[in-house]
């Protein structure tokens, strides 16, 4: 049967934890920042798509291609055909222009305004000025002037440089439309050249098309796995950011509430009922619940997103368990640091000078995200995964980069080493907290903090 | 020997080089209303914080309600000198939270809070946030927080500071009512007349040391000034010379502030007889034996000079 003294201590710790949790997650700031804001952002993206789809009017007009030879016309009609140019970005995806599928009947509309072009192919160079005048008057969307030398087998300009054609557009022409016409006319010229040279464009295009790649990773034990960019770089970053955001949001709340308790003088009232250690434990526990809520919420959304994108198999139960262990370690590091700093200072400005060195260490995984996830077993990754308090963040990057499994002993060692350091942080942080909560006046220097640790 | 509600034995607390409390021996009797008095920085708050186990003594022992101070936390009510509230919490919620920390069961807590708010004439504050209250109202809420769990020992550090006379009187009455139920109250102040009004025992602390520990009755007897004040009807300062010749008067001097002669009694002289002789000597508006005040005792023991420094650390 539990000692009544222990039961009393546990009751106090739980009361503090419950208060901290309720007074954080039920505030407008948390509800807006952690819950409503992501929903608003998601809704904004969705709304943007709808706006682009429904509100922007289609681009309708005429494009003239001035080509004395007439050899570009057939190819330009093909390249600038309305069905083709509107299908290029069908469903927001850029589709290879040489293998355009026709948009299926009744399919969703693309998220860009439709382009409806009429084409003219004047041949007389004397018409150029009149065509330019039509551009100024708004009668033409674009004028492409194709000089004869650009169609030659060895296209050279008069000065010996590469021959070029001229595209004249109104000053307010949308960049996307200009670019589309430029690319289409350029391809039409190339096709015309190929035709003039007596070659078959389709065969040539097929020969020149760059093949897709399937990278297979072969491990030492003979297992073969497919390279996945999402799994290799984005997933580790996603996991690390999730833990980073959840722990630092809670840590920040812990810092500000501790400072607030000191500055509003409520600290001594609370300390008449609980010991500094019970208060610290309650606060760490309460904000751990806040952190778990955030990780659970965003993590579930992320996993659901992966499952939706048919990449659910990238997240194994084993990986989730390891994420949980490193999350606990990360939160412990951040929470202890924030609570002890909060107890030692009088306002947030003073806290910055004490938090900054630790923050610098903790931003290392963010800065080294790419090299660590590229080479999860490289020297850089191995060394940084044993530097506290960055241990859990680096290890999350490493274990989530599925292309190269991490040696089990390294995972076990990082967990043992990390939690040993959590113990050191807790020992020192608790001593600073015990002294700091009752201190007023100027904030301590790092040397004074060491003195507190020795004397408490 | 009866064990006191609070027992301090050779307690010392240092902050750096400064000895805030030095070898303090103290026994507060159960059921007493004891006043801790002393100048600012004397060590009162440090002593109280050690009793509350908020800080630990460097040496010596602190025994509260027959137990370790930490174990007795739920049986103690504390109103600190530097007090505050969770500004955004509602009053009821704050009081329920404090009561929960002190081990009160949740059942019936809201009704108890409501009853206390009515008792301190603050029923309208029930649903308000703490930051919406005036300073005096906040102080009443803080007082409730220190007594809502019906503690056996109540420690009030400067409870009247910032209160207007009406609310000070209300608080005074509440403290007496609580004391009348047999609870032990320690009351710290540097305002002497408050201690004199409320306390049945006084502990005077100066520079970390206890320099007086006695009942008010003992203090009055021990520090009897043996002075007769005689205010002449015509207010003439020369009355002091005439009254100096009254039998039993050792010396007399004129007090311009009181517009009265202060007659120091000779050893063995009877105050009543001196007063009678003074009345016979000249027409007087007022004659009385001066009563011992804590102000006088304080000045005599501590001196009129300001304390050399504020209390060190947070003590």
Interface residues (C-beta under 8 A of the other chain):
Chain A: X5 X8 X11 X12 X15 X16 X19 X23 X27 X260 X261 X264 X265 X266 X267 X268 X269 X270 X271 X272 X273 X274 X275 X438 X439 X440
Chain B: X49 X52 X53 X54 X55 X70 X71 X73 X74 X76 X78 X80 X82 X83 X84 X85 X86 X87 X88 X89 X97 X98 X100 X101 X102 X103 X142 X145 X146 X313 X314
